[in-house]
Amino acid sequence: MKGLILSGGKGTRLYPLTFTSAKQLIPVANKPILFRVIEAIRDAGVTDIGIVVGDTAEEIKTAVGNGSRWGVQVTYIPQPAPLGLAHAVKISQDFLGDERFVMFLGDNVIQGGISPLIRQFADSDWNCQIVLTEVNHPEQYGVAQLNEQGRIVRLIEKPKQPPSNLALVGIYMFDAHVFQAVSAIKPSWRGELEITDAIQWLVEQGHAVFPYIHKGWWIDTGAPTAMLEANSLVLEELTPSIEGYVDRASQVDSRVTIEKGAEIINSVVRGPAIIGENTRIVNSYVGPFTSIYHDCVIQDSEIEHSIVLEQSILESLPARVQDSLIGRRVTVQRSPIRPQALKLTLGDYSQVGLL
């Protein structure tokens, strides 16, 4: 089998973080989501991986390289515009050939990996397998309707009146019949070739399409609240370790990971939490469900249930920061200059909550 990761798209729901960076490279528990997807595919025994890239191709190529650090071989497949998941499959035919493959959205995080799914599909004669999970707002997803025997009747993309609460998780398995499907369908009202339409075509043509209902958690990290939720869930699954320095005046509980080169000085860190490489936490409090990435400084401040990206500084803040996504090379500090006032330089789409 081969692997296909979709890593294009503009990440508009995560603006301004994604104005200059690929959404798939935003870290969850201090590891970029795309890296977690590569590891999930590799751990399932698939080592030949194609990555579909768009406007952020160069950044993704720089971060991932040839895949050797994970023991995989990576081929990049440029998509000229975000024309749909089925379009991504269509342009990947030269890479995929006649082999079966697993397609994984590069901004999805799933509990438990995909090894059981890969084994199940590899040992079958099915033409397609899709992963479904129960969701609270199915109208926001592609939705599957099953019959009494648990077989797929139809798939609908973002229906106004969903026939079920079973949404398609961003993981699909196909054989070469899918290329007939993506060539047969027409663009949707969104102007995209929808993967749901391609799978529906396979169903209607009598091909064997089987559902797998995932019982664990799954997160599409395309929005800030989802990113924080994914961060919290992954943090709870980490095996804590302390590779950095913690001084005697600090309190670090057993659910905290301190990466190499990090320093905790006269501070309290309560897990689950992770402190990145060469980050300094000084006279501060870091609360549960917080990820501080590499080369940051948190000084005389408090933060919890948040993600802070690399080379950012939080210093002398008058109130606790929580439920926040803080981007790269950001400085948030209390100005000592009077008169006291808020001094802000904010990019497009920024959101600020004030006391």
C-alpha positions in Angstrom: 0.0 0.0 0.0 0.9 3.6 -0.4 0.0 6.7 1.6 -1.5 10.0 0.5 -1.6 13.0 2.8 -3.5 16.1 1.8 -1.6 19.1 3.0 -2.9 22.0 0.8 -5.6 24.5 1.7 -5.3 28.0 3.1 -6.4 27.3 6.8 -8.7 30.4 6.8 -10.4 29.3 10.0 -7.0 29.6 11.8 -6.2 33.1 10.7 -4.0 34.9 11.6 -1.8 32.0 12.6 -1.9 30.6 9.0 -1.4 33.8 7.1 2.3 32.9 6.8 2.4 29.3 7.9 0.8 26.0 6.9 -1.9 24.9 9.3 -0.6 21.3 9.2 2.6 22.5 10.8 1.0 24.0 13.9 2.1 21.8 16.8 -0.2 19.8 19.0 1.6 18.9 22.3 4.7 20.3 20.7 4.6 18.1 17.5 3.3 19.4 14.2 0.1 17.7 13.2 1.5 16.7 9.9 4.3 14.9 11.6 1.7 12.9 13.7 0.0 11.9 10.5 3.2 10.7 8.9 4.0 8.7 12.0 0.5 7.1 12.0 0.9 6.0 8.4 4.4 4.7 9.0 3.3 2.8 12.2 0.7 1.1 10.0 3.5 -0.3 7.8 3.2 2.2 4.9 6.4 3.8 3.9 5.8 5.2 0.4 3.9 8.5 1.0 2.8 11.2 -1.3 2.0 14.7 0.1 -0.4 16.9 -1.8 0.8 20.5 -1.3 -0.5 24.0 -2.3 0.5 27.5 -1.5 2.6 26.5 1.5 4.5 23.8 -0.4 8.0 25.2 0.3 7.4 25.4 4.1 6.1 21.9 4.2 9.0 20.6 2.1 11.5 22.3 4.4 9.9 20.8 7.5 9.4 17.3 6.2 12.2 16.9 3.7 12.5 13.5 2.1 10.9 11.7 5.0 14.1 9.8 6.1 13.8 10.9 9.7 10.7 8.7 9.9 12.0 5.9 7.8 9.6 6.8 4.9 10.0 8.1 1.3 8.1 11.2 0.5 7.0 12.4 -2.9 5.4 15.9 -3.2 2.4 16.4 -5.5 1.5 20.0 -6.3 -2.1 21.0 -6.4 -2.6 24.3 -8.3 -5.7 25.3 -6.4 -7.8 23.8 -3.6 -10.3 22.1 -5.9 -11.5 19.3 -3.6 -10.3 16.1 -2.0 -11.3 14.0 -5.1 -9.3 16.4 -7.2 -6.3 15.7 -5.0 -6.8 12.0 -5.7 -7.1 12.6 -9.4 -3.8 14.5 -9.7 -2.0 11.8 -7.6 -2.7 8.9 -10.0 0.8 8.9 -11.4 2.2 8.5 -7.9 -0.3 5.9 -6.7 -0.5 3.8 -9.9 -2.6 0.7 -9.4 -1.7 0.2 -5.7 -4.2 0.4 -2.9 -3.7 3.4 -0.7 -4.7 5.2 2.5 -5.6 8.9 2.2 -5.3 11.0 5.4 -6.1 14.6 5.8 -3.0 16.4 7.1 -4.8 18.4 9.8 -6.6 15.6 11.5 -5.7 13.9 14.8 -7.2 10.5 15.7 -6.9 8.4 18.8 -5.2 5.0 18.5 -3.6 5.3 15.1 -4.7 3.5 11.9 -2.9 0.2 12.0 -6.0 -1.9 12.6 -7.8 -0.2 9.7 -4.9 -0.8 7.3 -4.7 -4.5 8.3 -8.4 -4.9 7.8 -8.4 -3.3 4.4 -5.2 -5.0 3.2 -6.7 -8.4 4.2 -10.0 -7.8 2.3 -11.1 -7.6 -1.3 -13.0 -4.3 -0.7 -12.7 -1.5 -3.1 -13.0 1.2 -0.5 -13.2 1.6 3.3 -14.2 4.8 5.0 -13.9 5.8 8.7 -17.0 7.2 10.4 -17.6 8.6 13.9 -20.6 10.0 15.7 -20.6 13.9 15.9 -22.9 16.5 17.5 -23.2 18.7 14.4 -23.3 16.4 11.3 -24.4 19.2 9.1 -20.8 20.5 9.2 -19.3 17.3 7.7 -19.7 14.7 5.0 -22.4 12.3 6.4 -23.1 8.6 5.8 -26.5 6.9 5.8 -26.3 3.1 6.5 -28.9 0.4 6.0 -30.0 -2.1 8.7 -27.1 -4.4 7.7 -24.6 -1.6 8.3 -23.8 -1.1 4.6 -23.5 2.4 3.1 -26.6 3.6 1.3 -25.5 7.1 0.5 -23.1 9.9 1.4 -23.9 13.6 1.5 -21.5 16.6 1.9 -22.6 19.0 4.6 -26.3 18.3 4.4 -28.8 20.8 5.7 -30.9 17.9 7.1 -28.4 15.1 8.0 -29.8 11.5 7.6 -27.5 10.4 10.5 -24.9 11.7 12.9 -22.1 9.6 11.4 -19.5 11.9 9.9 -16.7 10.9 7.6 -13.4 11.1 9.5 -10.5 12.4 7.2 -9.2 8.9 6.6 -10.1 6.8 3.5 -8.8 3.6 1.8 -9.1 3.0 -1.9 -8.1 0.7 -4.7 -7.6 1.8 -8.3 -11.4 1.9 -9.0 -11.4 5.4 -7.3 -9.8 6.9 -10.4 -12.8 6.0 -12.4 -14.9 7.6 -9.8 -13.0 10.9 -9.6 -13.1 11.1 -13.4 -16.9 10.5 -13.5 -18.1 13.0 -11.0 -18.8 16.7 -11.6 -17.8 19.7 -9.3 -20.2 20.4 -6.5 -21.9 23.8 -5.9 -18.7 24.7 -4.1 -16.8 24.3 -7.3 -14.9 21.3 -5.9 -14.7 17.6 -6.7 -16.1 16.1 -3.5 -14.7 12.8 -2.2 -18.2 12.0 -0.9 -19.5 12.1 -4.5 -16.7 9.8 -5.6 -17.4 7.3 -2.9 -21.1 7.6 -3.7 -20.3 6.7 -7.3 -18.5 3.6 -6.2 -21.5 2.6 -4.1 -23.9 3.1 -7.0 -21.6 1.2 -9.4 -21.8 -1.8 -7.1 -18.3 -1.7 -5.8 -17.5 -2.9 -2.3 -17.5 0.1 0.1 -17.4 -0.7 3.8 -17.6 1.6 6.8 -15.5 1.5 9.9 -17.1 3.2 12.9 -14.4 4.8 15.1 -15.2 4.8 18.8 -12.3 6.9 20.1 -11.8 10.6 19.7 -11.1 12.4 16.5 -10.4 16.1 15.9 -10.4 18.2 12.7 -8.0 20.9 13.9 -9.1 23.5 11.4 -10.5 25.9 14.1 -8.9 27.4 17.2 -11.2 25.7 19.7 -10.6 22.3 17.9 -6.8 22.9 18.0 -7.0 23.5 21.8 -9.2 20.4 22.3 -6.8 18.3 20.3 -3.9 19.6 22.3 -5.6 18.7 25.5 -6.4 15.2 24.4 -2.9 14.4 23.1 -1.3 15.9 26.2 -3.2 13.4 28.3 -1.7 10.5 26.2 1.9 11.6 26.5 4.4 9.7 28.6 5.8 12.5 30.8 9.6 13.0 31.0 12.0 15.6 32.3 15.0 16.2 30.1 15.5 19.9 31.0 16.4 21.7 34.3 14.0 22.2 37.2 15.3 24.2 40.2 14.5 23.4 43.8 12.1 26.3 44.2 9.8 25.0 41.4 7.0 22.5 41.6 6.5 20.3 38.6 3.9 17.5 38.8 4.1 14.0 37.4 2.1 14.8 34.2 4.6 17.3 32.8 7.1 16.9 30.0 10.1 19.2 30.1 12.1 18.9 26.8 15.9 19.2 26.6 17.4 22.6 27.3 14.3 24.0 29.0 14.6 25.6 32.4 11.9 26.0 35.1 12.9 28.6 37.6 10.9 29.4 40.8 7.7 28.4 39.0 4.8 26.0 39.2 3.9 23.7 36.2 0.8 21.5 36.5 0.1 18.9 33.9 -0.8 17.6 31.6 1.6 20.1 30.0 4.7 20.2 27.9 7.5 22.8 27.9 9.6 22.9 24.7 13.3 22.9 24.0 15.3 25.9 25.3 12.2 27.5 26.8 12.5 29.4 30.1 9.7 29.5 32.7 10.6 32.0 35.3 8.6 33.1 38.4 5.5 31.9 36.6 2.6 29.5 36.6 1.8 27.1 33.8 -1.5 25.3 34.2 -3.0 22.1 32.8 -3.5 21.5 29.1 -0.8 23.9 28.0 1.9 23.5 25.4 4.8 26.0 25.3 6.9 25.4 22.1 10.6 25.8 21.6 12.7 29.0 22.5 10.0 30.8 24.4 10.1 32.8 27.6 7.3 32.9 30.2 8.3 35.3 33.0 6.3 36.7 35.9 3.1 35.5 34.2 0.4 32.8 34.4 -1.1 30.7 31.5 -3.2 27.6 31.2 -5.2 25.7 28.6 -3.3 27.4 25.8 -0.8 26.8 23.0 2.3 29.1 22.6 4.3 28.8 19.4 8.1 29.2 19.1 10.2 32.2 20.1 7.3 34.0 21.8 7.6 36.0 25.1 5.0 36.5 27.8 6.3 38.8 30.5 4.9 40.6 33.5 1.2 40.1 32.6 -1.4 41.5 35.0 -3.9 38.6 34.4 -3.8 34.9 33.6 -3.8 33.9 30.0 -6.1 31.0 29.2 -7.9 29.4 26.2 -5.5 31.1 23.9 -3.5 30.4 20.8 -0.4 32.5 20.6 1.6 32.5 17.4 5.3 32.6 16.5 7.6 35.3 17.7 4.9 37.1 19.6 5.7 39.4 22.5 3.0 40.1 25.2 4.2 42.2 28.1 3.1 44.9 30.5 4.7 48.2 29.6 6.4 50.0 32.4 5.9 53.4 30.7 3.3 55.7 32.0 0.6 56.7 31.3 -0.7 53.1 31.5 -2.5 52.1 28.3 -3.1 49.2 26.0 -0.5 49.3 23.2 -1.4 46.8 20.4 -0.1 46.0 17.0 -2.6 43.4 15.6 -2.7 41.7 12.3 -5.8 41.0 10.2 -8.3 38.6 11.8 -6.7 38.9 15.3 -8.9 38.3 18.3 -8.2 39.9 21.7 -10.1 39.4 24.9 -9.6 42.1 27.5 -10.6 42.3 31.2 
